[in-house]
Amino acid sequence: MLTHAIKSEVTSLKPVDKVRLAEFIFDSLDKPDHALEQKWVAESEKRYKAYKSGKVKGISLAEIREKYGK
């Protein structure tokens, strides 16, 4: 299994090389998903328009704190 082979290799690395490898892996995962971002833009614009038109009522921070006791 490839994962087992990689794990075996990683355990033999020096700590500094393990950190570099971890940083590389995390950086490779941190890529924007443009399709998802566009969906969130559309959703946020829809919610903002609903708020501005009065279809949706805003909730104050004080109301939230009172409801959840924080």
PDB file with one MODEL, atoms N, CA, C and O in Angstrom:
MODEL        1
ATOM      1  N   MET A   1       0.844  -1.181   0.000  1.00  0.00           N
ATOM      2  CA  MET A   1       0.000   0.000   0.000  1.00  0.00           C
ATOM      3  C   MET A   1       0.885   1.238   0.000  1.00  0.00           C
ATOM      4  O   MET A   1       1.859   1.312   0.748  1.00  0.00           O
ATOM      5  N   LEU A   2       0.547   2.197  -0.829  1.00  0.00           N
ATOM      6  CA  LEU A   2       1.346   3.408  -0.974  1.00  0.00           C
ATOM      7  C   LEU A   2       1.431   4.192   0.338  1.00  0.00           C
ATOM      8  O   LEU A   2       2.506   4.660   0.713  1.00  0.00           O
ATOM      9  N   THR A   3       0.309   4.332   1.027  1.00  0.00           N
ATOM     10  CA  THR A   3       0.297   5.084   2.278  1.00  0.00           C
ATOM     11  C   THR A   3       1.240   4.475   3.295  1.00  0.00           C
ATOM     12  O   THR A   3       1.941   5.203   3.998  1.00  0.00           O
ATOM     13  N   HIS A   4       1.272   3.155   3.388  1.00  0.00           N
ATOM     14  CA  HIS A   4       2.168   2.483   4.321  1.00  0.00           C
ATOM     15  C   HIS A   4       3.625   2.766   3.960  1.00  0.00           C
ATOM     16  O   HIS A   4       4.451   2.996   4.843  1.00  0.00           O
ATOM     17  N   ALA A   5       3.935   2.751   2.692  1.00  0.00           N
ATOM     18  CA  ALA A   5       5.302   3.018   2.246  1.00  0.00           C
ATOM     19  C   ALA A   5       5.703   4.456   2.579  1.00  0.00           C
ATOM     20  O   ALA A   5       6.827   4.708   3.013  1.00  0.00           O
ATOM     21  N   ILE A   6       4.785   5.386   2.374  1.00  0.00           N
ATOM     22  CA  ILE A   6       5.076   6.790   2.684  1.00  0.00           C
ATOM     23  C   ILE A   6       5.281   6.962   4.186  1.00  0.00           C
ATOM     24  O   ILE A   6       6.206   7.654   4.611  1.00  0.00           O
ATOM     25  N   LYS A   7       4.427   6.338   4.986  1.00  0.00           N
ATOM     26  CA  LYS A   7       4.577   6.423   6.443  1.00  0.00           C
ATOM     27  C   LYS A   7       5.930   5.888   6.881  1.00  0.00           C
ATOM     28  O   LYS A   7       6.580   6.453   7.760  1.00  0.00           O
ATOM     29  N   SER A   8       6.337   4.818   6.273  1.00  0.00           N
ATOM     30  CA  SER A   8       7.618   4.213   6.605  1.00  0.00           C
ATOM     31  C   SER A   8       8.765   5.170   6.283  1.00  0.00           C
ATOM     32  O   SER A   8       9.712   5.297   7.059  1.00  0.00           O
ATOM     33  N   GLU A   9       8.674   5.831   5.148  1.00  0.00           N
ATOM     34  CA  GLU A   9       9.710   6.799   4.757  1.00  0.00           C
ATOM     35  C   GLU A   9       9.717   8.004   5.697  1.00  0.00           C
ATOM     36  O   GLU A   9      10.779   8.471   6.109  1.00  0.00           O
ATOM     37  N   VAL A  10       8.538   8.500   6.031  1.00  0.00           N
ATOM     38  CA  VAL A  10       8.434   9.699   6.865  1.00  0.00           C
ATOM     39  C   VAL A  10       9.024   9.466   8.247  1.00  0.00           C
ATOM     40  O   VAL A  10       9.658  10.364   8.801  1.00  0.00           O
ATOM     41  N   THR A  11       8.833   8.303   8.804  1.00  0.00           N
ATOM     42  CA  THR A  11       9.355   8.038  10.144  1.00  0.00           C
ATOM     43  C   THR A  11      10.874   8.096  10.196  1.00  0.00           C
ATOM     44  O   THR A  11      11.450   8.294  11.266  1.00  0.00           O
ATOM     45  N   SER A  12      11.524   7.925   9.059  1.00  0.00           N
ATOM     46  CA  SER A  12      12.986   7.968   9.042  1.00  0.00           C
ATOM     47  C   SER A  12      13.536   9.385   8.823  1.00  0.00           C
ATOM     48  O   SER A  12      14.749   9.588   8.871  1.00  0.00           O
ATOM     49  N   LEU A  13      12.663  10.351   8.587  1.00  0.00           N
ATOM     50  CA  LEU A  13      13.107  11.727   8.359  1.00  0.00           C
ATOM     51  C   LEU A  13      13.525  12.412   9.649  1.00  0.00           C
ATOM     52  O   LEU A  13      13.076  12.045  10.735  1.00  0.00           O
ATOM     53  N   LYS A  14      14.392  13.416   9.518  1.00  0.00           N
ATOM     54  CA  LYS A  14      14.751  14.261  10.650  1.00  0.00           C
ATOM     55  C   LYS A  14      13.539  15.124  10.986  1.00  0.00           C
ATOM     56  O   LYS A  14      12.715  15.401  10.115  1.00  0.00           O
ATOM     57  N   PRO A  15      13.427  15.547  12.238  1.00  0.00           N
ATOM     58  CA  PRO A  15      12.276  16.365  12.639  1.00  0.00           C
ATOM     59  C   PRO A  15      12.065  17.600  11.755  1.00  0.00           C
ATOM     60  O   PRO A  15      10.929  17.912  11.398  1.00  0.00           O
ATOM     61  N   VAL A  16      13.121  18.290  11.405  1.00  0.00           N
ATOM     62  CA  VAL A  16      12.983  19.494  10.574  1.00  0.00           C
ATOM     63  C   VAL A  16      12.423  19.142   9.198  1.00  0.00           C
ATOM     64  O   VAL A  16      11.638  19.902   8.631  1.00  0.00           O
ATOM     65  N   ASP A  17      12.824  17.992   8.663  1.00  0.00           N
ATOM     66  CA  ASP A  17      12.292  17.567   7.370  1.00  0.00           C
ATOM     67  C   ASP A  17      10.828  17.153   7.473  1.00  0.00           C
ATOM     68  O   ASP A  17      10.062  17.339   6.527  1.00  0.00           O
ATOM     69  N   LYS A  18      10.436  16.594   8.613  1.00  0.00           N
ATOM     70  CA  LYS A  18       9.024  16.254   8.826  1.00  0.00           C
ATOM     71  C   LYS A  18       8.168  17.519   8.857  1.00  0.00           C
ATOM     72  O   LYS A  18       7.065  17.551   8.310  1.00  0.00           O
ATOM     73  N   VAL A  19       8.694  18.559   9.506  1.00  0.00           N
ATOM     74  CA  VAL A  19       7.969  19.830   9.570  1.00  0.00           C
ATOM     75  C   VAL A  19       7.832  20.409   8.166  1.00  0.00           C
ATOM     76  O   VAL A  19       6.755  20.870   7.787  1.00  0.00           O
ATOM     77  N   ARG A  20       8.897  20.389   7.406  1.00  0.00           N
ATOM     78  CA  ARG A  20       8.836  20.900   6.030  1.00  0.00           C
ATOM     79  C   ARG A  20       7.841  20.122   5.185  1.00  0.00           C
ATOM     80  O   ARG A  20       7.102  20.703   4.390  1.00  0.00           O
ATOM     81  N   LEU A  21       7.823  18.811   5.357  1.00  0.00           N
ATOM     82  CA  LEU A  21       6.884  17.976   4.629  1.00  0.00           C
ATOM     83  C   LEU A  21       5.447  18.306   5.039  1.00  0.00           C
ATOM     84  O   LEU A  21       4.562  18.412   4.190  1.00  0.00           O
ATOM     85  N   ALA A  22       5.226  18.464   6.329  1.00  0.00           N
ATOM     86  CA  ALA A  22       3.888  18.810   6.810  1.00  0.00           C
ATOM     87  C   ALA A  22       3.442  20.159   6.247  1.00  0.00           C
ATOM     88  O   ALA A  22       2.294  20.307   5.828  1.00  0.00           O
ATOM     89  N   GLU A  23       4.343  21.141   6.236  1.00  0.00           N
ATOM     90  CA  GLU A  23       4.022  22.456   5.669  1.00  0.00           C
ATOM     91  C   GLU A  23       3.675  22.334   4.189  1.00  0.00           C
ATOM     92  O   GLU A  23       2.729  22.965   3.717  1.00  0.00           O
ATOM     93  N   PHE A  24       4.429  21.532   3.464  1.00  0.00           N
ATOM     94  CA  PHE A  24       4.163  21.316   2.046  1.00  0.00           C
ATOM     95  C   PHE A  24       2.770  20.709   1.851  1.00  0.00           C
ATOM     96  O   PHE A  24       2.013  21.145   0.983  1.00  0.00           O
ATOM     97  N   ILE A  25       2.442  19.712   2.655  1.00  0.00           N
ATOM     98  CA  ILE A  25       1.138  19.047   2.528  1.00  0.00           C
ATOM     99  C   ILE A  25       0.013  20.029   2.852  1.00  0.00           C
ATOM    100  O   ILE A  25      -0.973  20.101   2.119  1.00  0.00           O
ATOM    101  N   PHE A  26       0.151  20.784   3.942  1.00  0.00           N
ATOM    102  CA  PHE A  26      -0.886  21.751   4.302  1.00  0.00           C
ATOM    103  C   PHE A  26      -1.040  22.820   3.224  1.00  0.00           C
ATOM    104  O   PHE A  26      -2.161  23.190   2.874  1.00  0.00           O
ATOM    105  N   ASP A  27       0.073  23.316   2.698  1.00  0.00           N
ATOM    106  CA  ASP A  27       0.013  24.315   1.631  1.00  0.00           C
ATOM    107  C   ASP A  27      -0.676  23.766   0.387  1.00  0.00           C
ATOM    108  O   ASP A  27      -1.406  24.487  -0.292  1.00  0.00           O
ATOM    109  N   SER A  28      -0.444  22.494   0.090  1.00  0.00           N
ATOM    110  CA  SER A  28      -1.059  21.910  -1.099  1.00  0.00           C
ATOM    111  C   SER A  28      -2.568  21.757  -0.935  1.00  0.00           C
ATOM    112  O   SER A  28      -3.294  21.693  -1.927  1.00  0.00           O
ATOM    113  N   LEU A  29      -3.049  21.698   0.308  1.00  0.00           N
ATOM    114  CA  LEU A  29      -4.474  21.585   0.574  1.00  0.00           C
ATOM    115  C   LEU A  29      -5.177  22.937   0.576  1.00  0.00           C
ATOM    116  O   LEU A  29      -6.400  23.010   0.454  1.00  0.00           O
ATOM    117  N   ASP A  30      -4.403  23.998   0.714  1.00  0.00           N
ATOM    118  CA  ASP A  30      -4.956  25.339   0.860  1.00  0.00           C
ATOM    119  C   ASP A  30      -5.106  26.021  -0.497  1.00  0.00           C
ATOM    120  O   ASP A  30      -4.557  27.099  -0.725  1.00  0.00           O
ATOM    121  N   LYS A  31      -5.844  25.389  -1.382  1.00  0.00           N
ATOM    122  CA  LYS A  31      -6.093  25.952  -2.707  1.00  0.00           C
ATOM    123  C   LYS A  31      -7.544  26.399  -2.772  1.00  0.00           C
ATOM    124  O   LYS A  31      -8.444  25.661  -2.370  1.00  0.00           O
ATOM    125  N   PRO A  32      -7.776  27.615  -3.280  1.00  0.00           N
ATOM    126  CA  PRO A  32      -9.152  28.081  -3.352  1.00  0.00           C
ATOM    127  C   PRO A  32      -9.978  27.273  -4.348  1.00  0.00           C
ATOM    128  O   PRO A  32      -9.489  26.859  -5.399  1.00  0.00           O
ATOM    129  N   ASP A  33     -11.223  27.063  -3.997  1.00  0.00           N
ATOM    130  CA  ASP A  33     -12.179  26.402  -4.878  1.00  0.00           C
ATOM    131  C   ASP A  33     -13.052  27.510  -5.454  1.00  0.00           C
ATOM    132  O   ASP A  33     -13.985  27.981  -4.804  1.00  0.00           O
ATOM    133  N   HIS A  34     -12.738  27.919  -6.679  1.00  0.00           N
ATOM    134  CA  HIS A  34     -13.417  29.071  -7.271  1.00  0.00           C
ATOM    135  C   HIS A  34     -14.918  28.837  -7.441  1.00  0.00           C
ATOM    136  O   HIS A  34     -15.707  29.767  -7.269  1.00  0.00           O
ATOM    137  N   ALA A  35     -15.320  27.627  -7.773  1.00  0.00           N
ATOM    138  CA  ALA A  35     -16.748  27.336  -7.927  1.00  0.00           C
ATOM    139  C   ALA A  35     -17.469  27.506  -6.586  1.00  0.00           C
ATOM    140  O   ALA A  35     -18.561  28.071  -6.532  1.00  0.00           O
ATOM    141  N   LEU A  36     -16.860  27.018  -5.519  1.00  0.00           N
ATOM    142  CA  LEU A  36     -17.454  27.153  -4.192  1.00  0.00           C
ATOM    143  C   LEU A  36     -17.497  28.618  -3.761  1.00  0.00           C
ATOM    144  O   LEU A  36     -18.486  29.073  -3.186  1.00  0.00           O
ATOM    145  N   GLU A  37     -16.421  29.353  -4.041  1.00  0.00           N
ATOM    146  CA  GLU A  37     -16.393  30.767  -3.699  1.00  0.00           C
ATOM    147  C   GLU A  37     -17.502  31.522  -4.416  1.00  0.00           C
ATOM    148  O   GLU A  37     -18.135  32.395  -3.822  1.00  0.00           O
ATOM    149  N   GLN A  38     -17.747  31.202  -5.678  1.00  0.00           N
ATOM    150  CA  GLN A  38     -18.809  31.866  -6.430  1.00  0.00           C
ATOM    151  C   GLN A  38     -20.189  31.548  -5.837  1.00  0.00           C
ATOM    152  O   GLN A  38     -21.070  32.407  -5.805  1.00  0.00           O
ATOM    153  N   LYS A  39     -20.363  30.325  -5.376  1.00  0.00           N
ATOM    154  CA  LYS A  39     -21.636  29.967  -4.738  1.00  0.00           C
ATOM    155  C   LYS A  39     -21.850  30.777  -3.470  1.00  0.00           C
ATOM    156  O   LYS A  39     -22.961  31.235  -3.202  1.00  0.00           O
ATOM    157  N   TRP A  40     -20.778  30.959  -2.680  1.00  0.00           N
ATOM    158  CA  TRP A  40     -20.897  31.744  -1.458  1.00  0.00           C
ATOM    159  C   TRP A  40     -21.152  33.213  -1.764  1.00  0.00           C
ATOM    160  O   TRP A  40     -21.903  33.872  -1.046  1.00  0.00           O
ATOM    161  N   VAL A  41     -20.538  33.732  -2.819  1.00  0.00           N
ATOM    162  CA  VAL A  41     -20.789  35.123  -3.225  1.00  0.00           C
ATOM    163  C   VAL A  41     -22.265  35.289  -3.574  1.00  0.00           C
ATOM    164  O   VAL A  41     -22.914  36.228  -3.113  1.00  0.00           O
ATOM    165  N   ALA A  42     -22.794  34.377  -4.388  1.00  0.00           N
ATOM    166  CA  ALA A  42     -24.204  34.447  -4.784  1.00  0.00           C
ATOM    167  C   ALA A  42     -25.115  34.342  -3.559  1.00  0.00           C
ATOM    168  O   ALA A  42     -26.093  35.081  -3.448  1.00  0.00           O
ATOM    169  N   GLU A  43     -24.799  33.434  -2.649  1.00  0.00           N
ATOM    170  CA  GLU A  43     -25.616  33.257  -1.446  1.00  0.00           C
ATOM    171  C   GLU A  43     -25.568  34.500  -0.561  1.00  0.00           C
ATOM    172  O   GLU A  43     -26.599  34.940  -0.053  1.00  0.00           O
ATOM    173  N   SER A  44     -24.388  35.060  -0.376  1.00  0.00           N
ATOM    174  CA  SER A  44     -24.281  36.240   0.485  1.00  0.00           C
ATOM    175  C   SER A  44     -25.005  37.434  -0.134  1.00  0.00           C
ATOM    176  O   SER A  44     -25.622  38.220   0.585  1.00  0.00           O
ATOM    177  N   GLU A  45     -24.936  37.578  -1.467  1.00  0.00           N
ATOM    178  CA  GLU A  45     -25.660  38.665  -2.124  1.00  0.00           C
ATOM    179  C   GLU A  45     -27.172  38.468  -1.987  1.00  0.00           C
ATOM    180  O   GLU A  45     -27.910  39.430  -1.774  1.00  0.00           O
ATOM    181  N   LYS A  46     -27.623  37.233  -2.108  1.00  0.00           N
ATOM    182  CA  LYS A  46     -29.046  36.922  -1.950  1.00  0.00           C
ATOM    183  C   LYS A  46     -29.510  37.273  -0.536  1.00  0.00           C
ATOM    184  O   LYS A  46     -30.576  37.864  -0.360  1.00  0.00           O
ATOM    185  N   ARG A  47     -28.716  36.912   0.464  1.00  0.00           N
ATOM    186  CA  ARG A  47     -29.077  37.199   1.854  1.00  0.00           C
ATOM    187  C   ARG A  47     -29.073  38.697   2.132  1.00  0.00           C
ATOM    188  O   ARG A  47     -29.942  39.207   2.839  1.00  0.00           O
ATOM    189  N   TYR A  48     -28.087  39.402   1.570  1.00  0.00           N
ATOM    190  CA  TYR A  48     -27.997  40.847   1.771  1.00  0.00           C
ATOM    191  C   TYR A  48     -29.213  41.552   1.152  1.00  0.00           C
ATOM    192  O   TYR A  48     -29.796  42.446   1.766  1.00  0.00           O
ATOM    193  N   LYS A  49     -29.585  41.148  -0.051  1.00  0.00           N
ATOM    194  CA  LYS A  49     -30.753  41.740  -0.718  1.00  0.00           C
ATOM    195  C   LYS A  49     -32.022  41.465   0.082  1.00  0.00           C
ATOM    196  O   LYS A  49     -32.878  42.340   0.206  1.00  0.00           O
ATOM    197  N   ALA A  50     -32.149  40.262   0.623  1.00  0.00           N
ATOM    198  CA  ALA A  50     -33.318  39.925   1.436  1.00  0.00           C
ATOM    199  C   ALA A  50     -33.357  40.794   2.693  1.00  0.00           C
ATOM    200  O   ALA A  50     -34.425  41.239   3.114  1.00  0.00           O
ATOM    201  N   TYR A  51     -32.199  41.029   3.284  1.00  0.00           N
ATOM    202  CA  TYR A  51     -32.126  41.880   4.479  1.00  0.00           C
ATOM    203  C   TYR A  51     -32.491  43.320   4.128  1.00  0.00           C
ATOM    204  O   TYR A  51     -33.294  43.945   4.820  1.00  0.00           O
ATOM    205  N   LYS A  52     -31.906  43.844   3.059  1.00  0.00           N
ATOM    206  CA  LYS A  52     -32.152  45.232   2.665  1.00  0.00           C
ATOM    207  C   LYS A  52     -33.604  45.465   2.258  1.00  0.00           C
ATOM    208  O   LYS A  52     -34.140  46.554   2.467  1.00  0.00           O
ATOM    209  N   SER A  53     -34.240  44.454   1.682  1.00  0.00           N
ATOM    210  CA  SER A  53     -35.630  44.609   1.243  1.00  0.00           C
ATOM    211  C   SER A  53     -36.620  44.395   2.384  1.00  0.00           C
ATOM    212  O   SER A  53     -37.816  44.638   2.216  1.00  0.00           O
ATOM    213  N   GLY A  54     -36.141  43.946   3.536  1.00  0.00           N
ATOM    214  CA  GLY A  54     -37.009  43.737   4.684  1.00  0.00           C
ATOM    215  C   GLY A  54     -37.600  42.337   4.768  1.00  0.00           C
ATOM    216  O   GLY A  54     -38.393  42.053   5.665  1.00  0.00           O
ATOM    217  N   LYS A  55     -37.225  41.468   3.850  1.00  0.00           N
ATOM    218  CA  LYS A  55     -37.732  40.091   3.883  1.00  0.00           C
ATOM    219  C   LYS A  55     -37.137  39.301   5.041  1.00  0.00           C
ATOM    220  O   LYS A  55     -37.732  38.335   5.519  1.00  0.00           O
ATOM    221  N   VAL A  56     -35.954  39.726   5.485  1.00  0.00           N
ATOM    222  CA  VAL A  56     -35.261  39.055   6.581  1.00  0.00           C
ATOM    223  C   VAL A  56     -34.938  40.111   7.632  1.00  0.00           C
ATOM    224  O   VAL A  56     -34.443  41.190   7.308  1.00  0.00           O
ATOM    225  N   LYS A  57     -35.221  39.793   8.888  1.00  0.00           N
ATOM    226  CA  LYS A  57     -34.931  40.713   9.987  1.00  0.00           C
ATOM    227  C   LYS A  57     -33.572  40.360  10.597  1.00  0.00           C
ATOM    228  O   LYS A  57     -33.257  39.192  10.823  1.00  0.00           O
ATOM    229  N   GLY A  58     -32.799  41.378  10.849  1.00  0.00           N
ATOM    230  CA  GLY A  58     -31.511  41.166  11.499  1.00  0.00           C
ATOM    231  C   GLY A  58     -31.680  40.912  12.987  1.00  0.00           C
ATOM    232  O   GLY A  58     -32.707  41.247  13.575  1.00  0.00           O
ATOM    233  N   ILE A  59     -30.670  40.322  13.579  1.00  0.00           N
ATOM    234  CA  ILE A  59     -30.668  40.045  15.012  1.00  0.00           C
ATOM    235  C   ILE A  59     -29.459  40.747  15.614  1.00  0.00           C
ATOM    236  O   ILE A  59     -28.338  40.605  15.124  1.00  0.00           O
ATOM    237  N   SER A  60     -29.693  41.500  16.673  1.00  0.00           N
ATOM    238  CA  SER A  60     -28.589  42.229  17.304  1.00  0.00           C
ATOM    239  C   SER A  60     -27.708  41.280  18.113  1.00  0.00           C
ATOM    240  O   SER A  60     -28.131  40.192  18.502  1.00  0.00           O
ATOM    241  N   LEU A  61     -26.498  41.712  18.351  1.00  0.00           N
ATOM    242  CA  LEU A  61     -25.574  40.932  19.170  1.00  0.00           C
ATOM    243  C   LEU A  61     -26.143  40.755  20.576  1.00  0.00           C
ATOM    244  O   LEU A  61     -25.992  39.696  21.185  1.00  0.00           O
ATOM    245  N   ALA A  62     -26.788  41.781  21.077  1.00  0.00           N
ATOM    246  CA  ALA A  62     -27.384  41.692  22.420  1.00  0.00           C
ATOM    247  C   ALA A  62     -28.447  40.592  22.474  1.00  0.00           C
ATOM    248  O   ALA A  62     -28.529  39.853  23.455  1.00  0.00           O
ATOM    249  N   GLU A  63     -29.269  40.486  21.405  1.00  0.00           N
ATOM    250  CA  GLU A  63     -30.293  39.439  21.363  1.00  0.00           C
ATOM    251  C   GLU A  63     -29.659  38.048  21.323  1.00  0.00           C
ATOM    252  O   GLU A  63     -30.146  37.119  21.966  1.00  0.00           O
ATOM    253  N   ILE A  64     -28.601  37.917  20.586  1.00  0.00           N
ATOM    254  CA  ILE A  64     -27.905  36.628  20.491  1.00  0.00           C
ATOM    255  C   ILE A  64     -27.317  36.260  21.843  1.00  0.00           C
ATOM    256  O   ILE A  64     -27.445  35.121  22.292  1.00  0.00           O
ATOM    257  N   ARG A  65     -26.675  37.222  22.491  1.00  0.00           N
ATOM    258  CA  ARG A  65     -26.097  36.956  23.816  1.00  0.00           C
ATOM    259  C   ARG A  65     -27.162  36.583  24.827  1.00  0.00           C
ATOM    260  O   ARG A  65     -26.967  35.689  25.650  1.00  0.00           O
ATOM    261  N   GLU A  66     -28.286  37.272  24.760  1.00  0.00           N
ATOM    262  CA  GLU A  66     -29.372  36.980  25.686  1.00  0.00           C
ATOM    263  C   GLU A  66     -29.917  35.565  25.446  1.00  0.00           C
ATOM    264  O   GLU A  66     -30.182  34.821  26.390  1.00  0.00           O
ATOM    265  N   LYS A  67     -30.075  35.216  24.186  1.00  0.00           N
ATOM    266  CA  LYS A  67     -30.616  33.890  23.847  1.00  0.00           C
ATOM    267  C   LYS A  67     -29.680  32.769  24.266  1.00  0.00           C
ATOM    268  O   LYS A  67     -30.126  31.743  24.780  1.00  0.00           O
ATOM    269  N   TYR A  68     -28.386  32.960  24.050  1.00  0.00           N
ATOM    270  CA  TYR A  68     -27.417  31.886  24.305  1.00  0.00           C
ATOM    271  C   TYR A  68     -26.633  32.061  25.594  1.00  0.00           C
ATOM    272  O   TYR A  68     -25.760  31.253  25.910  1.00  0.00           O
ATOM    273  N   GLY A  69     -26.947  33.126  26.347  1.00  0.00           N
ATOM    274  CA  GLY A  69     -26.360  33.310  27.665  1.00  0.00           C
ATOM    275  C   GLY A  69     -24.858  33.577  27.676  1.00  0.00           C
ATOM    276  O   GLY A  69     -24.139  33.106  28.557  1.00  0.00           O
ATOM    277  N   LYS A  70     -24.403  34.326  26.703  1.00  0.00           N
ATOM    278  CA  LYS A  70     -22.962  34.626  26.685  1.00  0.00           C
ATOM    279  C   LYS A  70     -22.726  36.106  26.743  1.00  0.00           C
ATOM    280  O   LYS A  70     -21.577  36.548  26.737  1.00  0.00           O
TER     281      LYS A  70
ENDMDL
END
